């Protein structure tokens, strides 16, 4: 149990990446990253699909949700701990799978792993890591990790990586289902985005044949399998004993199919608005999915989390935990492991404060009664 504390995050004057002002909120890290990362790298991380309507609505949707705080609840002591798949984490915010962390910081995913191990939360490692799964485990041997998986036309590639991560102690597979094809990200096309020569998708080192310099986000084009379907859930279950979580569900119909196919969790996600433009904000899609699932499996969410009150709103609407993508990159760009720890600490402090101001002493007291639904 932790008593409510005030935010006391300042600047480490001994760091080589130091700003004059203390980092107070996640937007400060965003501004730092935009200023200091190369333009093509910033554009890659910031990109949404097409007109970026869904990317932007992921954030705006939280601002439309109002809270109904309760008073005189004795919030002198508060507890942000929760569990995911039965494992305790320090607070209900983990790291979403995002690619190419070495573009933001030299140690890349190894720094991400160390930061999440230090604060005891869940890190979903991306298939498209610029450090290998072995390097990530070696960097933070006691960290709690899931692995995000794509299915490739060459199924052996997917099978091999599943067996690797299971042997390394990853605790779940997160199957991304919203990328039969890659969304159209205009700035990446304009910038002719490519990984720089010194970086590669480490998990596939030597796996794909050289393709005369052509690549799509670090691997040869047309490697993802667009024929993937619900029957492939059974194929994946035949390969592994790990729990399977499906990432990319946005409708009650698909939520019901996920339960019927025996998965252990759903991440309500629109890929940060990078795939289908015009789909719902994830927080707007959450309610119908939670109501359909009815507690049979755990429901998580990513997309648009920027403040502790965003976390509170997502949990009040039924998410078990939320995951952050771009803010983790901003933290790395600021000061690597230390920067990401600051991002997570700020979110934890804000979440604890929002909980207390809303009258909740622990995560189990957060429920739908906290949300004010519009009469319109």
Secondary structure, 3 states (H helix, E strand, C coil): CEECCCCCCCCCCCCCCCCCCCCCCHHHHHHHHHHHCCHHHHHHHHCCCCCCHHHHHHHHHHHCCEECCCCCCCCCEEECCEEECCEEECCCEEECCCCCHHHCCCCHHHHHHHHHHHHCCEEEECCCCCCCHHHHHHHCCCCEEEEEECCECCHHHHHHHHHHHHHHCCCEEEEECCCCCCCCCHHHHHHCCCCCCCCCCHHHCCCCCCCCCCCECCECCCCECCCCCCHHHHHHHHHCCCEEEEEEECCHHHHHHHHHCCCCEEEECCHHHCCCCCCCCHHHHHHHHHHHHCCCCEEEEECCCCCHHHHHHHHHCCCCEEEECHHHHHHHHHHHHHHHHHHHHHHHHHHHHHHHHCCCCEHHHCCHHHEECCCC
